[in-house]
Amino acid sequence: MTRKPRLNLTVTPPEKTLTETTAPVRRTTDEHGHAIVRPLQVGIITVSSSRHANAAESADPSGDRIIAILQAENHRVVNRALVPDRTESIQQALDPLLDDPIVDLVITTGGTGPTIDDVTPDAVRTRLDRELPGFGEAFRYLSFEEIGVRTVSTRAAAGIARDTPVFVLPGSKSAVTLAVESIICVEAPHLVGLATRHKSGQK
């Protein structure tokens, strides 16, 4: 039996969520004239069989850290899920986020290593229309400065699925801090702008 994702309700209240019909214009340009979307509305999926099995007692420090960094940059977390390390469970949590018009960006944390249970990149890759190999390259480059050659064991990845950027991060708090602070918060507003440009009428 496939286990359903467990939802953690540490998210932006619905009345504060920027829907397509009530939102102020979030699409604008930066100082270089590049299209950006800001603030972003983000879905987070934590992948951990051990935490999922004891969800009532287990903390989610990496998920909490992602939220703290995003909120410090005035972005909004609109959905958060905790799922086991199972391909079907990850996809069941991911698909509704990709179909939700208020979700600009999805971040997963956990399950990116080389073990047989680390299936997150594989589960997400089946949903990607285009991969973004530069993210993994940049993340491993930055990680090398902190952990040296151990960075070769991470399969952190990113891509575009149904016009939505998806970032697949490791499960450690230090890794998500590095990825979200140094890459995602810097580049994601522009990336979302590019991924959805065909919907805006811009060229």
N, CA, C and O of each residue as an XYZ file, in Angstrom:
812
protein
N       0.849     -1.202      0.000
C       0.000      0.000      0.000
C       0.880      1.245      0.000
O       1.821      1.343      0.787
N       0.576      2.187     -0.874
C       1.335      3.435     -0.934
C       0.908      4.350      0.195
O      -0.282      4.601      0.382
N       1.879      4.851      0.950
C       1.552      5.720      2.074
C       1.386      7.156      1.609
O       2.185      7.674      0.830
N       0.333      7.784      2.104
C       0.031      9.157      1.730
C       1.024     10.113      2.370
O       1.539      9.826      3.451
N       1.307     11.248      1.727
C       2.172     12.244      2.350
C       1.510     12.857      3.563
O       0.303     13.099      3.568
N       2.293     13.105      4.579
C       1.764     13.785      5.757
C       2.031     15.270      5.620
O       3.133     15.686      5.263
N       1.028     16.055      5.904
C       1.166     17.493      5.748
C       1.540     18.130      7.067
O       1.006     17.774      8.117
N       2.454     19.067      7.008
C       2.807     19.880      8.148
C       2.228     21.264      7.886
O       2.501     21.862      6.846
N       1.437     21.773      8.813
C       0.681     22.985      8.528
C       1.421     24.263      8.878
O       0.793     25.289      9.140
N       2.756     24.216      8.885
C       3.541     25.431      9.085
C       3.678     26.134      7.740
O       4.752     26.149      7.140
N       2.584     26.710      7.280
C       2.561     27.337      5.970
C       1.866     28.679      6.073
O       1.271     29.009      7.099
N       1.946     29.445      5.005
C       1.284     30.737      4.964
C      -0.226     30.551      5.043
O      -0.772     29.760      4.273
N      -0.930     31.250      5.946
C      -2.382     31.128      6.001
C      -3.012     31.448      4.654
O      -2.511     32.307      3.929
N      -4.124     30.757      4.302
C      -4.731     30.966      2.986
C      -5.082     32.412      2.694
O      -4.977     32.858      1.552
N      -5.496     33.146      3.712
C      -5.906     34.519      3.448
C      -4.738     35.416      3.069
O      -4.942     36.513      2.551
N      -3.503     34.957      3.325
C      -2.326     35.742      2.975
C      -1.637     35.233      1.715
O      -0.629     35.792      1.283
N      -2.181     34.176      1.129
C      -1.603     33.625     -0.085
C      -1.998     34.474     -1.277
O      -3.150     34.894     -1.393
N      -1.057     34.727     -2.155
C      -1.316     35.546     -3.330
C      -1.857     34.675     -4.448
O      -1.091     34.003     -5.140
N      -3.168     34.680     -4.632
C      -3.764     33.896     -5.702
C      -3.634     34.638     -7.018
O      -3.285     35.818     -7.049
N      -3.918     33.935     -8.100
C      -3.798     34.553     -9.416
C      -4.768     35.717     -9.574
O      -4.470     36.673    -10.291
N      -5.924     35.653     -8.914
C      -6.933     36.690     -9.113
C      -6.802     37.842     -8.136
O      -7.226     38.958     -8.440
N      -6.218     37.594     -6.953
C      -6.162     38.651     -5.949
C      -4.767     39.229     -5.755
O      -4.609     40.229     -5.055
N      -3.777     38.635     -6.348
C      -2.406     39.077     -6.104
C      -2.112     40.397     -6.783
O      -2.616     40.668     -7.873
N      -1.291     41.227     -6.136
C      -0.701     42.336     -6.873
C       0.244     41.757     -7.910
O       0.585     40.575     -7.852
N       0.662     42.568     -8.840
C       1.549     42.071     -9.888
C       2.891     41.701     -9.264
O       3.591     42.556     -8.722
N       3.238     40.422     -9.346
C       4.515     39.963     -8.795
C       5.577     39.855     -9.874
O       6.761     39.717     -9.565
N       5.179     39.913    -11.118
C       6.138     39.833    -12.220
C       6.656     41.231    -12.528
O       5.889     42.143    -12.835
N       7.950     41.375    -12.442
C       8.556     42.672    -12.702
C       9.931     42.431    -13.327
O      10.210     41.333    -13.807
N      10.775     43.434    -13.324
C      12.132     43.273    -13.846
C      13.136     43.738    -12.804
O      12.837     44.597    -11.974
N      14.328     43.160    -12.859
C      15.377     43.588    -11.944
C      16.161     44.743    -12.549
O      15.784     45.284    -13.589
N      17.250     45.117    -11.892
C      18.016     46.282    -12.340
C      18.686     46.062    -13.690
O      19.128     47.015    -14.333
N      18.760     44.805    -14.117
C      19.354     44.495    -15.419
C      18.297     44.305    -16.502
O      18.617     43.979    -17.645
N      17.035     44.513    -16.131
C      15.960     44.337    -17.093
C      15.499     42.903    -17.265
O      14.741     42.606    -18.188
N      15.945     42.000    -16.385
C      15.548     40.597    -16.464
C      14.207     40.391    -15.768
O      13.950     40.987    -14.722
N      13.356     39.551    -16.343
C      12.064     39.253    -15.729
C      12.265     38.473    -14.434
O      13.039     37.517    -14.390
N      11.563     38.889    -13.380
C      11.598     38.168    -12.108
C      10.184     38.071    -11.550
O       9.304     38.854    -11.908
N       9.986     37.108    -10.677
C       8.736     36.971     -9.936
C       9.089     37.012     -8.456
O       9.911     36.229     -7.982
N       8.460     37.932     -7.734
C       8.778     38.117     -6.322
C       7.638     38.839     -5.626
O       7.111     39.811     -6.169
N       7.232     38.385     -4.416
C       7.745     37.238     -3.673
C       7.301     35.915     -4.285
O       6.268     35.831     -4.949
N       8.095     34.898     -4.048
C       7.779     33.567     -4.549
C       6.876     32.830     -3.572
O       6.914     33.069     -2.365
N       6.066     31.932     -4.113
C       5.223     31.052     -3.300
C       5.725     29.628     -3.511
O       5.754     29.122     -4.632
N       6.119     28.997     -2.414
C       6.946     27.796     -2.481
C       6.270     26.612     -1.797
O       5.660     26.757     -0.737
N       6.388     25.444     -2.417
C       6.008     24.186     -1.788
C       7.255     23.428     -1.375
O       8.238     23.393     -2.116
N       7.222     22.819     -0.191
C       8.374     22.092      0.348
C       7.980     20.648      0.628
O       6.932     20.386      1.218
N       8.820     19.720      0.204
C       8.614     18.296      0.475
C       9.847     17.758      1.189
O      10.947     17.775      0.635
N       9.668     17.284      2.410
C      10.746     16.619      3.136
C      10.606     15.117      2.929
O       9.535     14.551      3.148
N      11.686     14.477      2.509
C      11.675     13.041      2.212
C      12.502     12.319      3.274
O      13.724     12.462      3.328
N      11.816     11.536      4.123
C      12.501     10.804      5.187
C      11.577      9.725      5.725
O      10.551     10.037      6.330
N      11.920      8.480      5.517
C      11.086      7.387      6.021
C      11.054      7.373      7.540
O      10.000      7.131      8.129
N      12.186      7.627      8.186
C      12.228      7.585      9.647
C      11.385      8.691     10.258
O      10.668      8.453     11.230
N      11.457      9.888      9.711
C      10.652     10.984     10.242
C       9.174     10.776      9.926
O       8.315     11.100     10.745
N       8.874     10.242      8.755
C       7.481      9.998      8.390
C       6.847      8.972      9.322
O       5.675      9.100      9.678
N       7.608      7.960      9.718
C       7.080      6.913     10.593
C       6.786      7.435     11.991
O       5.946      6.883     12.701
N       7.482      8.503     12.386
C       7.280      9.089     13.720
C       7.010     10.579     13.591
O       7.622     11.400     14.274
N       6.084     10.911     12.702
C       5.861     12.319     12.368
C       5.437     13.144     13.571
O       5.787     14.320     13.670
N       4.687     12.542     14.486
C       4.196     13.305     15.635
C       5.331     13.728     16.554
O       5.262     14.779     17.191
N       6.388     12.900     16.624
C       7.494     13.192     17.527
C       8.712     13.784     16.825
O       9.539     14.438     17.460
N       8.825     13.558     15.525
C      10.048     13.925     14.810
C      10.065     15.393     14.410
O       9.061     15.949     13.965
N      11.229     16.003     14.581
C      11.434     17.363     14.088
C      11.868     17.296     12.625
O      12.263     16.241     12.130
N      11.790     18.419     11.955
C      12.226     18.521     10.558
C      13.137     19.738     10.445
O      12.738     20.758      9.883
N      14.360     19.642     10.976
C      15.229     20.823     11.019
C      15.578     21.379      9.649
O      15.709     22.593      9.494
N      15.730     20.518      8.656
C      16.076     21.023      7.325
C      14.899     21.741      6.689
O      15.065     22.806      6.096
N      13.706     21.161      6.810
C      12.522     21.850      6.307
C      12.296     23.173      7.010
O      11.955     24.175      6.380
N      12.490     23.171      8.334
C      12.339     24.413      9.096
C      13.358     25.458      8.649
O      13.047     26.647      8.572
N      14.567     25.010      8.356
C      15.616     25.941      7.934
C      15.284     26.552      6.580
O      15.486     27.749      6.373
N      14.780     25.744      5.663
C      14.370     26.270      4.359
C      13.312     27.349      4.535
O      13.400     28.416      3.927
N      12.321     27.074      5.361
C      11.247     28.042      5.592
C      11.800     29.336      6.176
O      11.428     30.424      5.738
N      12.687     29.222      7.162
C      13.238     30.419      7.806
C      13.985     31.295      6.805
O      13.843     32.518      6.821
N      14.775     30.679      5.941
C      15.532     31.457      4.957
C      14.590     32.115      3.957
O      14.746     33.294      3.639
N      13.618     31.361      3.461
C      12.673     31.920      2.492
C      11.889     33.077      3.092
O      11.729     34.120      2.457
N      11.403     32.895      4.310
C      10.606     33.949      4.933
C      11.445     35.189      5.228
O      10.931     36.307      5.186
N      12.721     35.002      5.525
C      13.604     36.152      5.739
C      13.757     36.981      4.475
O      14.058     38.173      4.538
N      13.548     36.341      3.315
C      13.606     37.035      2.028
C      12.212     37.425      1.538
O      12.036     37.814      0.383
N      11.219     37.318      2.436
C       9.830     37.708      2.158
C       9.111     36.794      1.171
O       8.095     37.186      0.597
N       9.624     35.578      0.964
C       8.900     34.596      0.172
C       7.904     33.868      1.072
O       7.985     33.970      2.297
N       6.971     33.139      0.475
C       5.907     32.480      1.225
C       5.945     30.975      0.992
O       6.101     30.518     -0.140
N       5.803     30.214      2.061
C       5.664     28.763      1.947
C       4.175     28.448      2.000
O       3.518     28.699      3.011
N       3.645     27.901      0.917
C       2.196     27.697      0.804
C       1.796     26.240      0.959
O       0.606     25.941      1.069
N       2.759     25.325      0.969
C       2.448     23.918      1.178
C       3.704     23.215      1.667
O       4.815     23.498      1.220
N       3.495     22.292      2.597
C       4.626     21.548      3.154
C       4.194     20.115      3.414
O       3.139     19.885      4.006
N       4.992     19.152      2.980
C       4.647     17.744      3.146
C       5.849     16.960      3.644
O       6.999     17.324      3.396
N       5.558     15.870      4.356
C       6.571     14.938      4.828
C       6.226     13.563      4.282
O       5.140     13.049      4.549
N       7.129     12.964      3.524
C       6.848     11.684      2.873
C       7.999     10.710      3.105
O       9.120     11.137      3.379
N       7.737      9.401      3.000
C       8.811      8.410      3.118
C       9.652      8.343      1.855
O       9.298      8.913      0.823
N      10.765      7.641      1.953
C      11.669      7.478      0.806
C      11.105      6.443     -0.164
O      11.666      5.359     -0.324
N      10.016      6.780     -0.795
C       9.367      5.904     -1.769
C       9.020      6.729     -3.001
O       8.484      7.831     -2.884
N       9.320      6.205     -4.161
C       9.077      6.944     -5.398
C       7.631      7.389     -5.512
O       7.362      8.547     -5.831
N       6.695      6.482     -5.254
C       5.281      6.817     -5.404
C       4.855      7.911     -4.434
O       4.077      8.793     -4.796
N       5.358      7.860     -3.208
C       4.986      8.864     -2.208
C       5.517     10.240     -2.579
O       4.827     11.245     -2.414
N       6.739     10.279     -3.077
C       7.318     11.557     -3.500
C       6.513     12.148     -4.646
O       6.210     13.341     -4.641
N       6.169     11.336     -5.614
C       5.417     11.824     -6.765
C       4.000     12.232     -6.384
O       3.456     13.176     -6.956
N       3.392     11.530     -5.420
C       2.059     11.907     -4.961
C       2.067     13.271     -4.281
O       1.085     14.011     -4.358
N       3.157     13.604     -3.622
C       3.266     14.925     -3.002
C       3.626     15.990     -4.020
O       3.177     17.131     -3.914
N       4.435     15.624     -5.009
C       4.923     16.596     -5.987
C       3.862     16.986     -7.012
O       3.713     18.169     -7.317
N       3.134     16.028     -7.540
C       2.208     16.308     -8.645
C       1.187     17.402     -8.330
O       0.980     18.280     -9.167
N       0.534     17.388     -7.152
C      -0.423     18.467     -6.870
C       0.224     19.846     -6.812
O      -0.406     20.842     -7.168
N       1.476     19.910     -6.364
C       2.167     21.198     -6.320
C       2.441     21.710     -7.727
O       2.319     22.906     -7.991
N       2.809     20.810     -8.629
C       3.078     21.213    -10.010
C       1.811     21.676    -10.717
O       1.877     22.480    -11.646
N       0.664     21.176    -10.284
C      -0.607     21.545    -10.909
C      -1.285     22.733    -10.231
O      -2.288     23.243    -10.731
N      -0.743     23.175     -9.096
C      -1.363     24.258     -8.331
C      -0.890     25.608     -8.879
O       0.309     25.886     -8.853
N      -1.792     26.444     -9.370
C      -1.370     27.712     -9.979
C      -0.741     28.694     -9.006
O      -0.079     29.637     -9.440
N      -0.926     28.507     -7.698
C      -0.314     29.459     -6.767
C       1.114     29.068     -6.392
O       1.813     29.851     -5.749
N       1.559     27.881     -6.778
C       2.913     27.430     -6.431
C       3.877     27.818     -7.549
O       3.737     27.374     -8.689
N       4.850     28.648     -7.208
C       5.859     29.094     -8.178
C       7.062     28.165     -8.239
O       7.717     28.055     -9.275
N       7.348     27.502     -7.138
C       8.629     26.821     -6.968
C       8.444     25.675     -5.985
O       7.683     25.796     -5.025
N       9.138     24.560     -6.217
C       9.105     23.425     -5.293
C      10.529     23.100     -4.862
O      11.449     23.072     -5.680
N      10.696     22.854     -3.563
C      11.982     22.429     -3.017
C      11.773     21.121     -2.275
O      10.905     21.033     -1.406
N      12.563     20.097     -2.607
C      12.562     18.873     -1.818
C      13.858     18.796     -1.030
O      14.883     19.335     -1.450
N      13.810     18.123      0.113
C      15.009     17.916      0.914
C      15.041     16.473      1.389
O      14.071     15.968      1.953
N      16.173     15.815      1.152
C      16.341     14.430      1.572
C      16.330     13.453      0.410
O      15.683     13.683     -0.611
N      17.063     12.355      0.587
C      17.039     11.277     -0.385
C      17.865     11.501     -1.625
O      17.519     10.993     -2.692
N      18.966     12.259     -1.516
C      19.783     12.551     -2.705
C      21.120     11.823     -2.716
O      21.961     12.090     -3.575
N      21.327     10.912     -1.777
C      22.606     10.223     -1.697
C      22.706      9.038     -2.641
O      21.871      8.883     -3.533
N      23.728      8.193     -2.453
C      23.975      7.081     -3.366
C      23.377      5.749     -2.927
O      23.561      4.747     -3.618
N      22.657      5.705     -1.788
C      22.150      4.423     -1.311
C      20.898      4.013     -2.078
O      20.299      4.818     -2.792
N      20.517      2.753     -1.919
C      19.360      2.231     -2.640
C      18.062      2.913     -2.213
O      17.093      2.934     -2.973
N      18.038      3.470     -0.998
C      16.839      4.155     -0.505
C      16.760      5.607     -0.957
O      15.721      6.245     -0.787
N      17.820      6.136     -1.522
C      17.846      7.542     -1.935
C      17.261      7.664     -3.341
O      17.976      7.556     -4.337
N      15.953      7.891     -3.402
C      15.249      7.840     -4.694
C      14.680      9.185     -5.127
O      14.032      9.269     -6.170
N      14.909     10.240     -4.345
C      14.261     11.514     -4.676
C      14.641     12.044     -6.056
O      13.739     12.408     -6.811
N      15.921     12.110     -6.433
C      16.235     12.619     -7.776
C      15.585     11.795     -8.882
O      15.153     12.339     -9.898
N      15.519     10.488     -8.680
C      14.932      9.617     -9.696
C      13.422      9.830     -9.799
O      12.862      9.848    -10.895
N      12.767      9.992     -8.637
C      11.323     10.225     -8.630
C      10.972     11.552     -9.282
O       9.996     11.644    -10.028
N      11.767     12.579     -9.003
C      11.493     13.906     -9.558
C      11.840     13.959    -11.041
O      11.140     14.607    -11.819
N      12.903     13.289    -11.431
C      13.366     13.380    -12.821
C      12.295     12.927    -13.812
O      12.244     13.440    -14.931
N      11.453     11.994    -13.434
C      10.400     11.532    -14.347
C       9.374     12.621    -14.625
O       8.620     12.529    -15.593
N       9.340     13.643    -13.789
C       8.381     14.738    -13.965
C       8.986     15.938    -14.703
O       8.253     16.846    -15.096
N      10.292     15.955    -14.895
C      10.944     17.137    -15.462
C      10.783     17.200    -16.975
O      10.931     16.199    -17.676
N      10.480     18.387    -17.455
C      10.482     18.651    -18.896
C      11.875     19.061    -19.368
O      12.285     18.746    -20.485
N      12.591     19.766    -18.500
C      13.954     20.203    -18.807
C      14.779     20.148    -17.524
O      14.335     20.616    -16.476
N      15.956     19.588    -17.607
C      16.852     19.570    -16.457
C      17.715     20.830    -16.440
O      17.956     21.450    -17.476
N      18.170     21.192    -15.251
C      19.049     22.347    -15.061
C      20.348     21.854    -14.422
O      20.540     22.016    -13.217
N      21.231     21.263    -15.206
C      22.450     20.682    -14.633
C      23.352     21.697    -13.954
O      24.155     21.337    -13.094
N      23.228     22.956    -14.328
C      24.061     23.979    -13.706
C      23.843     24.101    -12.214
O      24.761     24.478    -11.486
N      22.628     23.786    -11.736
C      22.394     23.869    -10.293
C      23.243     22.855     -9.548
O      23.932     23.200     -8.588
N      23.195     21.598     -9.992
C      23.990     20.576     -9.325
C      25.470     20.882     -9.376
O      26.197     20.649     -8.409
N      25.918     21.407    -10.512
C      27.329     21.761    -10.651
C      27.706     22.876     -9.676
O      28.740     22.806     -9.011
N      26.855     23.907     -9.595
C      27.140     25.020     -8.687
C      27.086     24.572     -7.233
O      27.921     24.973     -6.423
N      26.101     23.737     -6.902
C      25.972     23.273     -5.522
C      27.183     22.442     -5.107
O      27.712     22.624     -4.010
N      27.623     21.536     -5.969
C      28.776     20.715     -5.617
C      30.059     21.545     -5.542
O      30.942     21.260     -4.733
N      30.155     22.566     -6.384
C      31.319     23.458     -6.328
C      31.373     24.175     -4.976
O      32.421     24.230     -4.333
N      30.235     24.721     -4.558
C      30.195     25.420     -3.274
C      30.380     24.450     -2.115
O      31.040     24.778     -1.129
N      29.796     23.251     -2.228
C      29.919     22.255     -1.166
C      31.360     21.799     -0.986
O      31.782     21.488      0.128
N      32.110     21.758     -2.073
C      33.498     21.302     -2.005
C      34.297     22.150     -1.025
O      35.187     21.644     -0.342
N      33.980     23.439     -0.956
C      34.698     24.327     -0.050
C      34.418     23.982      1.407
O      35.210     24.318      2.287
N      33.283     23.305      1.671
C      32.910     22.966      3.043
C      33.234     21.522      3.405
O      33.694     21.252      4.515
N      32.998     20.584      2.473
C      33.132     19.170      2.825
C      34.123     18.420      1.942
O      34.274     17.207      2.081
N      34.794     19.115      1.046
C      35.797     18.478      0.207
C      35.193     17.486     -0.774
O      34.089     17.685     -1.282
N      35.936     16.410     -1.035
C      35.527     15.483     -2.086
C      34.296     14.660     -1.715
O      33.765     13.947     -2.566
N      33.832     14.737     -0.478
C      32.586     14.040     -0.136
C      31.408     14.560     -0.947
O      30.361     13.916     -1.013
N      31.577     15.712     -1.558
C      30.495     16.279     -2.358
C      30.139     15.398     -3.556
O      29.058     15.552     -4.125
N      31.025     14.479     -3.952
C      30.711     13.624     -5.103
C      29.557     12.673     -4.807
O      28.968     12.118     -5.734
N      29.221     12.474     -3.531
C      28.160     11.523     -3.190
C      26.766     12.123     -3.264
O      25.780     11.399     -3.132
N      26.663     13.422     -3.472
C      25.336     14.033     -3.537
C      24.822     14.076     -4.965
O      25.571     14.337     -5.907
N      23.529     13.814     -5.107
C      22.877     13.888     -6.415
C      21.887     15.055     -6.454
O      20.854     14.976     -7.119
N      22.202     16.119     -5.750
C      21.362     17.318     -5.795
C      21.140     17.724     -7.246
O      22.054     17.656     -8.067
N      19.917     18.145     -7.551
C      19.560     18.402     -8.946
C      18.461     19.446     -9.013
O      17.907     19.855     -7.992
N      18.154     19.873    -10.234
C      17.064     20.827    -10.443
C      16.571     20.707    -11.873
O      17.252     20.168    -12.745
N      15.372     21.221    -12.089
C      14.810     21.219    -13.433
C      13.479     21.944    -13.460
O      13.015     22.463    -12.445
N      12.874     21.969    -14.635
C      11.573     22.614    -14.829
C      10.538     21.534    -15.103
O      10.714     20.713    -16.004
N       9.469     21.532    -14.333
C       8.372     20.584    -14.514
C       7.065     21.360    -14.596
O       6.682     22.039    -13.643
N       6.390     21.264    -15.715
C       5.107     21.959    -15.909
C       5.247     23.452    -15.590
O       4.403     24.037    -14.911
N       6.304     24.040    -16.082
C       6.604     25.471    -15.926
C       7.003     25.848    -14.501
O       7.064     27.034    -14.175
N       7.272     24.870    -13.655
C       7.619     25.118    -12.258
C       9.035     24.636    -11.970
O       9.312     23.449    -12.141
N       9.941     25.511    -11.540
C      11.268     25.047    -11.134
C      11.182     24.148     -9.900
O      10.451     24.442     -8.954
N      11.933     23.059     -9.925
C      11.991     22.116     -8.808
C      13.453     21.924     -8.423
O      14.291     21.603     -9.266
N      13.750     22.124     -7.141
C      15.104     21.934     -6.627
C      15.111     20.724     -5.701
O      14.285     20.625     -4.793
N      16.040     19.809     -5.929
C      16.149     18.572     -5.159
C      17.409     18.665     -4.307
O      18.523     18.567     -4.820
N      17.222     18.856     -2.994
C      18.340     19.132     -2.092
C      18.618     17.955     -1.168
O      17.733     17.136     -0.921
N      19.842     17.866     -0.658
C      20.146     16.860      0.369
C      19.337     17.115      1.638
O      18.630     18.115      1.756
N      19.459     16.189      2.577
C      18.658     16.286      3.787
C      19.315     16.989      4.949
O      18.656     17.231      5.961
N      20.587     17.329      4.848
C      21.260     17.951      5.986
C      20.936     19.440      6.064
O      20.704     20.105      5.054
N      20.928     19.933      7.290
C      20.623     21.347      7.515
C      21.671     22.248      6.872
O      21.334     23.290      6.310
N      22.933     21.853      6.951
C      23.988     22.678      6.356
C      23.866     22.714      4.838
O      24.127     23.745      4.219
N      23.475     21.603      4.240
C      23.348     21.556      2.779
C      22.197     22.419      2.289
O      22.339     23.133      1.296
N      21.057     22.363      2.973
C      19.929     23.183      2.510
C      20.212     24.654      2.748
O      19.789     25.502      1.962
N      20.924     24.969      3.826
C      21.292     26.363      4.071
C      22.146     26.894      2.930
O      21.897     27.984      2.416
N      23.146     26.129      2.537
C      24.021     26.532      1.440
C      23.231     26.706      0.151
O      23.375     27.720     -0.531
N      22.404     25.734     -0.185
C      21.673     25.778     -1.452
C      20.661     26.909     -1.499
O      20.572     27.624     -2.498
N      19.901     27.077     -0.429
C      18.833     28.077     -0.449
C      19.401     29.489     -0.351
O      18.961     30.385     -1.071
N      20.373     29.692      0.533
C      20.942     31.033      0.691
C      21.786     31.452     -0.511
O      21.669     32.577     -0.995
N      22.628     30.549     -0.985
C      23.633     30.931     -1.980
C      23.169     30.800     -3.418
O      23.717     31.453     -4.306
N      22.155     29.957     -3.663
C      21.728     29.734     -5.044
C      20.249     30.047     -5.245
O      19.900     30.877     -6.084
N      19.382     29.390     -4.482
C      17.946     29.480     -4.772
C      17.409     30.885     -4.548
O      16.743     31.431     -5.428
N      17.680     31.479     -3.402
C      17.149     32.825     -3.149
C      17.730     33.855     -4.110
O      17.096     34.870     -4.397
N      18.922     33.596     -4.601
C      19.565     34.529     -5.533
C      18.981     34.401     -6.932
O      18.714     35.409     -7.587
N      18.781     33.178     -7.392
C      18.445     32.951     -8.795
C      16.989     32.584     -9.050
O      16.498     32.787    -10.160
N      16.284     32.050     -8.054
C      14.932     31.536     -8.303
C      13.940     32.583     -8.808
O      13.150     32.257     -9.694
N      13.928     33.825     -8.302
C      12.975     34.793     -8.865
C      13.148     34.979    -10.370
O      12.164     35.081    -11.103
N      14.400     35.025    -10.830
C      14.671     35.139    -12.261
C      14.296     33.854    -12.982
O      13.727     33.894    -14.073
N      14.612     32.717    -12.378
C      14.313     31.432    -12.998
C      12.813     31.228    -13.170
O      12.364     30.758    -14.215
N      12.041     31.578    -12.154
C      10.581     31.476    -12.268
C      10.073     32.413    -13.355
O       9.171     32.059    -14.114
N      10.650     33.607    -13.429
C      10.262     34.535    -14.485
C      10.499     33.964    -15.869
O       9.664     34.119    -16.760
N      11.638     33.304    -16.056
C      11.943     32.692    -17.347
C      11.035     31.503    -17.637
O      10.552     31.342    -18.757
N      10.803     30.668    -16.620
C      10.017     29.451    -16.821
C       8.567     29.743    -17.176
O       7.900     28.929    -17.813
N       8.082     30.910    -16.759
C       6.676     31.260    -17.007
C       6.523     32.409    -17.993
O       5.422     32.932    -18.165
N       7.611     32.806    -18.639
C       7.565     33.971    -19.525
C       6.565     33.792    -20.655
O       5.907     34.752    -21.056
N       6.441     32.568    -21.176
C       5.524     32.337    -22.296
C       4.070     32.550    -21.904
O       3.213     32.737    -22.767
N       3.785     32.522    -20.594
C       2.420     32.757    -20.133
C       2.120     34.240    -19.965
O       0.958     34.641    -19.900
N       3.174     35.055    -19.894
C       2.994     36.470    -19.576
C       2.888     37.357    -20.801
O       2.509     38.523    -20.692
N       3.217     36.819    -21.964
C       3.216     37.625    -23.176
C       4.521     38.326    -23.429
O       4.680     38.998    -24.449
N       5.501     38.177    -22.478
C       6.810     38.786    -22.675
C       7.640     37.932    -23.615
O       7.383     36.739    -23.777
N       8.642     38.554    -24.236
C       9.552     37.836    -25.126
C      10.979     37.999    -24.641
O      11.905     37.469    -25.255
